[in-house]
């Protein structure tokens, strides 16, 4: 936030990611609210990098915080399967998190549409 504020350009904002917030923030919803209008891009990822809604992320609180900030940008599912070995190794995916990439997309999209409606 300090860097974005110091730059002071309307072309520079924050990209938040629920996977990383789950690891690094004590309260993801509070982090989203702190970002406020400086939130420009949002990744919806589960704590295990799997399908949104199947893990430990507190999605109701995340959705409420996004609504509170007025965020209307893209919400992108960033998830991985072990199918692409170099990426799976780089992001430490050792087991299947979903039956397929298509399953991640279909189930994740249905969950997020319902959550953010």
C-alpha positions in Angstrom: 0.0 0.0 0.0 2.8 2.4 0.8 4.4 1.8 -2.6 1.2 2.3 -4.5 0.5 5.5 -2.5 4.0 6.7 -3.1 3.8 6.1 -6.8 0.5 8.0 -6.9 -0.6 6.9 -10.3 -4.1 5.8 -11.2 -2.5 3.1 -13.3 -0.9 1.3 -10.4 -2.9 -0.7 -7.9 -2.9 -4.0 -6.0 -3.4 -7.6 -7.1 -4.6 -9.7 -4.2 -4.6 -13.5 -4.1 -6.6 -15.5 -1.6 -3.9 -18.3 -1.6 -1.2 -15.9 -0.5 -3.5 -13.9 1.8 -4.4 -17.3 3.5 -0.7 -17.7 4.2 0.3 -14.2 5.0 -2.6 -12.3 6.4 -4.3 -12.8 9.8 -7.5 -11.5 8.3 -8.0 -11.7 4.5 -11.2 -9.6 4.6 -9.4 -6.8 6.5 -6.6 -6.9 4.0 -9.1 -6.5 1.1 -10.8 -3.6 3.0 -7.4 -1.9 3.5 -6.7 -2.2 -0.2 -10.0 -0.5 -0.9 -10.2 1.3 -4.2 -6.5 0.4 -4.8 -7.5 -3.2 -5.5 -7.2 -3.7 -9.3 -7.1 -7.5 -9.8 -8.2 -10.4 -7.7 -7.2 -14.1 -7.7 -9.7 -16.6 -6.2 -7.6 -19.5 -5.1 -8.1 -22.1 -2.4 -5.5 -22.7 0.4 -4.3 -25.8 -1.4 -4.4 -24.1 -4.9 -7.4 -26.2 -5.7 -11.1 -25.4 -6.5 -12.4 -22.3 -4.7 -14.9 -23.4 -2.1 -13.3 -26.7 -1.3 -10.8 -25.6 1.3 -10.1 -23.3 4.2 -10.5 -19.8 2.8 -13.2 -17.9 4.5 -15.1 -17.1 1.4 -18.2 -15.4 2.9 -15.9 -12.9 4.6 -13.9 -12.4 1.4 -17.1 -11.8 -0.6 -18.4 -9.3 1.9 -15.1 -7.4 1.9 -15.1 -7.3 -1.9 -18.6 -5.9 -1.8 -17.7 -3.4 0.9 -14.9 -2.0 -1.3 -17.0 -1.8 -4.4 -14.6 -4.0 -6.3 -16.0 -4.7 -9.7 -12.9 -5.9 -11.6 -12.0 -9.4 -12.7 -12.1 -12.3 -10.3 -9.7 -14.9 -11.7 -9.4 -18.6 -10.6 -5.7 -19.3 -10.3 -5.4 -23.0 -9.7 -3.1 -25.7 -10.8 -3.1 -29.5 -11.4 -0.1 -31.8 -11.5 -0.6 -32.2 -15.3 2.1 -29.6 -16.2 5.0 -31.0 -14.3 7.2 -27.8 -14.4 4.4 -25.7 -12.9 3.4 -28.3 -10.4 6.9 -28.5 -9.2 7.3 -24.7 -9.0 4.2 -24.3 -7.0 4.6 -27.5 -4.9 1.5 -29.4 -6.1 2.1 -33.0 -5.1 -1.4 -34.5 -5.4 -4.5 -34.0 -7.4 -6.6 -31.0 -6.2 -9.4 -31.8 -8.7 -10.1 -34.4 -11.3 -9.1 -32.1 -14.2 -8.5 -28.5 -15.2 -12.0 -28.4 -16.6 -13.4 -29.5 -13.3 -11.6 -26.7 -11.5 -13.0 -24.2 -14.0 -16.6 -25.5 -13.9 -16.9 -26.0 -10.2 -14.9 -22.9 -9.3 -17.0 -20.7 -11.6 -20.3 -22.0 -10.2 -19.1 -21.4 -6.7 -17.8 -17.9 -7.4 -20.9 -16.9 -9.3 -23.1 -18.0 -6.4 -20.8 -16.4 -3.8 -20.4 -13.0 -5.6 -23.9 -12.7 -7.0 
